[in-house]
Amino acid sequence: MTDFWHLTHNVPVNIAEVVARYSAVVVLTTTHRIHYDNQTWQQLLANRGIITHKVSKLNEVKHHFDIGNRFDEIMQWIEQQADINNNRDFIIIDDDKSLNNLPPIIKDKWIQTDFMF
């Protein structure tokens, strides 16, 4: 498996705790989401100590050139989720700083990471 997504030592523990406590769905917003299916993503997360019962992608985009603005993609995903206001628990793990502009109810579910080379 690839190691493009490096997390500092305490980040996986913190994310794993949130996922376990709230049975949160991990929403894949990263550009890398197009490279792997959901099962592979679950394994990538598990390899980092993050066990989740479900991984969801923002959309089914298959090519890098089809990926839109991250903020807009997240807002479209939110609009498509009929049960979003019924306490559906999810987290977004992303380094895209444009997500600072998300509405507070969504931004509260965002775990901002730092891109590391």
N, C-alpha and C positions, 0 to 999 in steps of 0.2 A: 504494500500500500504506500501511497505517496505521503510525504511529510511537508506539503506546501503550507499547511495550516499549523503553525507553531504557536503553542499557548504556553505562557509562563506557568510555573509549577502550581500556583494556587487557583488559577482560572478554571481548570477542569473540575476541581473539587467544588468550587462555588457554583458552577453551572450544574453539576451533577446533583447538588443539594436542592437547587431550585426545581430541576426536572423531577426529582423523586418526590419532593414535598407536595408539589402541585400537579403531578402527572402531566406536566406541560408537554405540548407538542413543540418540537424544534422546527422552526420555519426557516428553510434554507433560502437566504437572500443573496449569498455570495455569487459572484460571477462563475465560480467553480462548480456551481450546482449542475451545470449542463454536462459535466464530464462523468457523472456517476448516477446510478439508479438509487432509489431510496434505501434498498437493502444494503448496498455498499456504503452509503452515508451512515447508516446505523452502525456498521462495523467500524468505520473511521472514528465515529464518536466514541464507541465502546473502547477502542484502542487507547483513547485519551481519558478513559474513566467516566464517560458520560453515557449512561444507559437510559435510553428513551423507548417508549412503547410505540412512538410514531414520529416519523419525519415527514414534513410536508414541504413542497417546493412552491415558490410564488406562482409559477406557471410552468408550462411544458415547453418552453423555449429550448431549442436544440443547438443553436449556433450563436456564437459570441456576437455577431453583427445584428442579431435580432433582440438582444437584451436592451431594454430601455433604461430610462432614468430610475434608479433604485427607489427613490422616494415615491415616484408615480406608480411603480410596480407594486410596492407595498400597499399603497392606498387602494389600488385596484383589487388586490388580494383581499383586503379588509372588506371592501364592498361586496365581494362574492361570498363571504362567510355569513350565512344566514344566522348562525348562532353566536356571533361575536359578542353580542350584548347579553348573552345568557351564560356568562362566566366561563366561556371557553378559555382554557389556560394555554398560552403559547409563549414562546420566547423567540426573539430574533437575536442572532449572534452575528454582528457585522462591524466592520471598521469604517464604513462609509459615513463621513461626517455630515452628509446631507440629511441624515436621519435625525439630527438635532431639531429639525423643523417638523417632525411628526407631531400630531396632536398628543397632548399629555397622556391620554388613556392608552395610546399605542406606544408612545415613547417609554412609558414605564415598563414595558415588556421587552425593551431593547437592551441587550448587553453589548456595550461598545468595546471592541477590541482594538488593539494597535497592530497595524500591519508590520510584520517583521520580515526582513530579508534573510 
